[in-house]
Amino acid sequence: MSKLVVIVGITGNQGGSVAEAFLKDPSWKIRGTSRDPTKASSQALVAKGIEIVPGDVDDVESLKAAFKGASLIFGNTAFSTVFAMPTEADIEKLSPGQTLREWCYELEVKQGKNVVDAAASVTDTLDLFIWSTLSHAKKWSKGKYAGVYHFDSKAVVAEYLSEKYPALGKKTSSLQLGLFITNWKWGQAAVPWEKRPDGSFLLAIPGSGDVPIPLFVPSDTGKFVKALSQVSPGKNLIAYGDLMTWSEYVALWSKTTGHLAAFEKTTVAVHDKLAPGGYGEEIGEMYGYMQDFGYWAKDDTSVIFPHDLGVEVGATRIEDYIKNEDWSELINRPVPGS
């Protein structure tokens, strides 16, 4: 008898990758939630034999209906892009004294709790709930980096699950996806590559430590979810293709692409200037946190690494990603001030 995996937000980056991984295994039936099952991206999945049902992270009842009969649920949320690209209408939603980052944090926490509440409604028949999360930056940095809201919004949902639903907690594994190596496509404030007058490149990252960074290709998400489905619950897995310091990454990038590049450490204040208004500071604090305290919180002894699973994942190595990526947009960026 086939098992059923339900994927929240199946048309998104994470959900789509999970769907592709389970499509390769005929022992699984796949159901995905979509805010609009009639849209083209949803219908493209229907054509592959995937069941698409209405499901909205803002509507817990829709999720409860979608989760019925599930053996495995992959739960995930996305931090709103409003904090990076706000409109006047977005600003009007803020409470007095509230920042956009705080508003986005509260929204994602609410959405994450909706996913957890819905999953808890099917605990009796569920085998495994996988929550896509990140480490609690404010907690593990002891308040030094209190503004990494897109990390903490996911972490507090994991804590909520453990505290409110112990039975579900026993059937849960956490998946911390490493730093998306593709983020450079979002521009300099996301990954601060800078082209210098001599044609070389500089990557200046906030932080003072040298904790290796778990670099991750987003399309590998499904490989890690599939691996977690093959082992017992209770895992807190950090997913990556390679663990390397920024200086090691820049050296590899330079060697592989043939373009001279250097790395240096900088500050959150400097990074904030790349995108004033909150976005630059958020990303700068994230970089500082991961260099100083570890992306996954290096003091968190519950975290395991891919080699601890006992299952072959087949993650994309970062050198292979660099070799196969089209870097022309970055290479052809103008020199600042030119």
C-alpha positions as CSV (number, residue, x, y, z in Angstrom):
1,M,0.0,0.0,0.0
2,S,1.3,3.4,-1.0
3,K,2.3,6.0,1.7
4,L,1.2,9.6,1.4
5,V,3.5,12.5,1.6
6,V,1.9,16.0,1.9
7,I,4.0,18.9,0.9
8,V,3.2,22.4,2.1
9,G,3.7,25.0,-0.6
10,I,4.5,22.5,-3.3
11,T,5.0,25.2,-6.0
12,G,7.8,26.9,-4.0
13,N,11.5,26.2,-4.1
14,Q,11.5,23.8,-1.2
15,G,8.2,22.1,-1.9
16,G,9.0,21.7,-5.6
17,S,12.3,20.0,-4.8
18,V,10.7,17.6,-2.3
19,A,8.0,16.7,-4.9
20,E,10.7,15.9,-7.5
21,A,12.5,13.6,-5.0
22,F,9.4,11.6,-4.1
23,L,8.2,11.4,-7.7
24,K,11.2,9.0,-8.2
25,D,9.8,6.6,-5.7
26,P,6.6,4.8,-6.8
27,S,5.9,3.7,-3.2
28,W,4.8,7.2,-2.3
29,K,1.7,9.1,-3.3
30,I,2.2,12.9,-3.4
31,R,-0.2,15.6,-2.3
32,G,0.7,19.3,-2.3
33,T,-1.0,22.4,-1.0
34,S,-1.4,25.5,-3.0
35,R,-3.1,28.8,-2.4
36,D,-4.5,28.4,-6.0
37,P,-4.7,24.9,-7.3
38,T,-5.8,26.3,-10.7
39,K,-2.6,28.3,-11.5
40,A,-0.2,27.0,-14.1
41,S,2.5,25.9,-11.7
42,S,0.0,23.8,-9.8
43,Q,-1.5,22.3,-12.9
44,A,2.0,21.4,-14.2
45,L,2.3,19.2,-11.1
46,V,-1.1,17.7,-11.6
47,A,0.1,16.6,-15.0
48,K,2.9,14.7,-13.3
49,G,0.4,12.7,-11.2
50,I,0.5,14.9,-8.1
51,E,-2.7,15.7,-6.2
52,I,-3.0,19.4,-5.6
53,V,-5.4,20.6,-2.9
54,P,-6.2,24.1,-1.5
55,G,-4.0,24.9,1.4
56,D,-3.0,28.2,2.8
57,V,-0.6,28.8,5.7
58,D,-2.9,31.6,6.8
59,D,-5.8,29.2,7.1
60,V,-5.3,26.4,9.6
61,E,-8.5,24.6,8.6
62,S,-7.4,24.3,5.0
63,L,-4.2,22.7,6.2
64,K,-6.0,20.2,8.5
65,A,-8.1,19.0,5.5
66,A,-5.0,18.7,3.3
67,F,-3.1,16.7,5.9
68,K,-5.7,14.0,6.4
69,G,-4.3,10.5,5.7
70,A,-0.7,11.7,5.5
71,S,2.2,9.4,6.5
72,L,4.7,12.2,6.1
73,I,4.2,16.0,6.1
74,F,6.9,18.4,5.0
75,G,6.1,21.7,6.6
76,N,7.8,25.0,5.7
77,T,7.1,28.7,5.6
78,A,8.8,31.7,3.9
79,F,9.8,35.0,5.5
80,S,7.9,37.7,3.6
81,T,9.8,39.6,1.0
82,V,8.0,42.7,2.2
83,F,10.9,43.6,4.4
84,A,13.2,43.8,1.3
85,M,10.7,45.4,-1.1
86,P,8.0,47.2,0.9
87,T,5.1,49.2,-0.6
88,E,3.1,52.0,0.9
89,A,0.3,49.5,1.6
90,D,2.8,47.3,3.5
91,I,3.9,50.3,5.7
92,E,0.3,51.0,6.6
93,K,-0.1,47.5,8.1
94,L,2.5,48.3,10.8
95,S,1.5,48.9,14.4
96,P,2.8,52.1,16.0
97,G,6.6,51.6,16.6
98,Q,6.7,48.3,14.8
99,T,9.4,47.7,12.1
100,L,8.8,45.8,8.9
101,R,11.1,43.0,10.1
102,E,9.1,42.6,13.3
103,W,5.9,42.5,11.3
104,C,7.3,39.8,8.9
105,Y,8.6,37.9,12.0
106,E,5.2,37.8,13.6
107,L,3.5,36.8,10.4
108,E,5.8,33.9,9.8
109,V,5.5,32.7,13.4
110,K,1.7,32.7,13.0
111,Q,1.9,30.8,9.8
112,G,4.3,28.3,11.2
113,K,2.1,27.7,14.2
114,N,-0.8,27.1,11.8
115,V,1.2,24.4,10.0
116,V,2.1,22.8,13.4
117,D,-1.4,23.0,14.7
118,A,-2.7,21.3,11.6
119,A,-0.1,18.6,11.7
120,A,-1.0,17.9,15.4
121,S,-4.6,17.2,14.3
122,V,-3.4,14.0,12.4
123,T,-0.7,12.9,14.9
124,D,-2.4,9.5,15.5
125,T,-2.0,8.4,11.9
126,L,1.2,10.3,11.0
127,D,4.6,8.6,10.9
128,L,6.8,11.7,10.4
129,F,6.6,15.5,10.4
130,I,9.6,17.3,9.0
131,W,9.8,21.0,9.9
132,S,12.1,23.2,7.8
133,T,13.7,25.5,10.3
134,L,16.8,27.4,11.3
135,S,18.7,28.0,14.5
136,H,17.6,30.6,17.1
137,A,20.1,33.4,16.5
138,K,19.0,35.6,19.4
139,K,19.1,32.7,21.8
140,W,22.4,31.1,20.8
141,S,24.2,34.5,20.4
142,K,23.0,35.5,23.9
143,G,21.3,38.6,22.4
144,K,24.3,39.8,20.3
145,Y,22.4,39.1,17.1
146,A,18.8,39.8,18.1
147,G,17.7,40.9,14.6
148,V,18.0,37.8,12.5
149,Y,14.2,37.6,12.4
150,H,14.0,35.2,9.4
151,F,16.0,32.6,11.5
152,D,14.2,33.1,14.8
153,S,10.7,33.0,13.3
154,K,11.2,29.4,12.3
155,A,13.1,28.4,15.4
156,V,10.4,29.6,17.8
157,V,7.8,27.5,15.9
158,A,10.0,24.4,16.5
159,E,10.0,25.3,20.2
160,Y,6.2,25.8,20.1
161,L,5.8,22.4,18.6
162,S,8.0,20.7,21.3
163,E,6.2,22.5,24.2
164,K,2.6,22.3,23.0
165,Y,2.5,18.9,21.2
166,P,4.9,16.4,22.8
167,A,3.2,13.5,20.9
168,L,3.9,15.2,17.6
169,G,7.3,16.1,18.8
170,K,8.2,12.4,19.0
171,K,7.3,12.1,15.3
172,T,9.2,15.2,14.2
173,S,12.6,15.8,12.6
174,S,14.0,19.3,12.0
175,L,15.7,20.1,8.8
176,Q,18.0,23.2,8.8
177,L,18.8,24.1,5.2
178,G,22.2,25.6,4.8
179,L,22.9,29.0,3.3
180,F,21.5,29.1,-0.2
181,I,24.5,29.3,-2.5
182,T,22.3,30.9,-5.1
183,N,21.5,34.0,-3.0
184,W,24.0,36.1,-5.0
185,K,21.3,36.4,-7.7
186,W,19.4,38.7,-5.3
187,G,22.0,41.3,-5.5
188,Q,24.9,42.8,-3.5
189,A,22.8,43.3,-0.3
190,A,22.1,39.5,-0.3
191,V,25.6,38.4,-1.1
192,P,28.1,41.3,-1.1
193,W,30.3,40.6,-4.1
194,E,31.9,43.8,-5.4
195,K,33.7,44.2,-8.6
196,R,36.9,46.3,-8.2
197,P,38.5,48.6,-10.7
198,D,41.2,46.1,-11.6
199,G,38.5,43.6,-12.6
200,S,39.0,41.4,-9.5
201,F,36.2,40.7,-7.0
202,L,35.8,41.2,-3.3
203,L,33.5,39.4,-0.9
204,A,33.2,41.3,2.4
205,I,31.2,39.5,5.0
206,P,30.2,40.8,8.5
207,G,31.5,38.9,11.5
208,S,34.7,38.2,13.4
209,G,34.8,34.4,13.7
210,D,35.8,31.6,11.4
211,V,33.0,29.0,11.9
212,P,32.6,27.1,8.6
213,I,29.4,27.9,6.6
214,P,27.1,25.1,5.5
215,L,26.7,26.0,1.8
216,F,23.6,24.5,0.1
217,V,22.1,24.2,-3.3
218,P,18.3,24.8,-2.8
219,S,17.3,22.2,-5.4
220,D,18.8,19.6,-3.0
221,T,16.1,20.1,-0.4
222,G,14.2,17.0,-1.6
223,K,17.2,14.8,-1.2
224,F,17.5,15.6,2.4
225,V,13.8,15.2,3.1
226,K,13.8,11.8,1.4
227,A,16.9,10.8,3.5
228,L,15.0,11.8,6.7
229,S,12.1,9.7,5.6
230,Q,14.3,6.7,5.7
231,V,15.4,7.0,9.3
232,S,13.7,7.3,12.7
233,P,12.2,10.7,13.8
234,G,13.9,13.0,16.3
235,K,16.7,14.3,14.1
236,N,17.9,17.9,13.9
237,L,19.8,17.9,10.6
238,I,21.9,20.6,9.1
239,A,21.8,20.2,5.3
240,Y,24.7,21.3,3.0
241,G,26.9,20.4,0.1
242,D,30.1,21.5,1.7
243,L,31.2,23.1,5.0
244,M,33.8,25.8,4.4
245,T,34.9,29.2,5.7
246,W,34.3,32.2,3.5
247,S,37.9,32.5,2.7
248,E,37.9,28.9,1.5
249,Y,34.8,29.5,-0.6
250,V,36.2,32.6,-2.3
251,A,39.5,30.7,-3.0
252,L,37.5,27.9,-4.6
253,W,35.3,30.3,-6.6
254,S,38.4,32.1,-7.9
255,K,40.1,28.9,-8.9
256,T,37.0,27.5,-10.5
257,T,35.9,30.5,-12.4
258,G,39.3,31.9,-13.3
259,H,38.5,35.3,-11.8
260,L,40.7,36.8,-9.1
261,A,38.8,37.3,-5.9
262,A,39.5,38.1,-2.2
263,F,37.7,37.8,1.0
264,E,37.7,40.2,4.0
265,K,35.6,40.6,7.2
266,T,33.5,43.7,7.7
267,T,30.8,44.9,10.1
268,V,27.0,44.8,10.2
269,A,27.0,48.6,10.1
270,V,28.9,48.6,6.8
271,H,26.6,45.9,5.3
272,D,23.6,47.9,6.4
273,K,24.6,50.7,4.0
274,L,24.0,48.4,1.1
275,A,20.3,48.4,1.8
276,P,19.2,50.9,4.4
277,G,15.9,50.5,6.1
278,G,16.2,47.1,7.7
279,Y,17.1,44.6,4.9
280,G,20.8,45.3,5.0
281,E,20.9,45.1,8.8
282,E,19.0,41.8,8.8
283,I,21.3,40.2,6.3
284,G,24.4,41.7,8.0
285,E,23.4,40.3,11.4
286,M,22.8,36.9,9.8
287,Y,26.3,36.9,8.4
288,G,27.8,38.0,11.7
289,Y,25.9,35.3,13.6
290,M,26.9,32.5,11.3
291,Q,30.6,33.4,11.3
292,D,30.7,34.0,15.1
293,F,28.3,31.4,16.5
294,G,27.6,29.0,13.6
295,Y,24.8,29.0,11.1
296,W,23.3,26.0,13.0
297,A,24.4,27.2,16.4
298,K,27.7,25.4,17.0
299,D,26.9,24.9,20.7
300,D,23.7,23.1,20.0
301,T,24.6,19.5,20.6
302,S,21.3,18.2,19.2
303,V,22.4,19.0,15.6
304,I,23.6,16.2,13.4
305,F,25.4,16.3,10.1
306,P,24.7,14.5,6.8
307,H,27.3,11.8,7.5
308,D,25.6,11.0,10.8
309,L,22.4,9.9,9.1
310,G,23.6,6.5,7.8
311,V,21.8,7.2,4.5
312,E,23.4,8.4,1.3
313,V,22.1,11.9,0.4
314,G,24.0,12.7,-2.8
315,A,24.1,16.5,-2.1
316,T,25.6,18.8,-4.8
317,R,29.2,19.7,-4.0
318,I,29.9,23.4,-4.1
319,E,32.7,23.1,-6.6
320,D,30.3,21.4,-9.0
321,Y,27.7,24.1,-8.4
322,I,30.3,26.8,-9.2
323,K,31.4,25.0,-12.4
324,N,27.9,24.6,-13.7
325,E,26.5,28.0,-12.8
326,D,26.2,31.0,-15.2
327,W,28.1,33.7,-13.4
328,S,27.8,36.3,-16.3
329,E,25.5,38.6,-14.4
330,L,28.0,38.9,-11.5
331,I,31.1,39.1,-13.7
332,N,29.6,41.9,-15.8
333,R,28.4,44.0,-12.9
334,P,29.8,47.6,-13.1
335,V,32.5,48.8,-10.8
336,P,30.8,50.9,-8.0
337,G,31.2,54.6,-8.9
338,S,32.1,54.0,-12.5
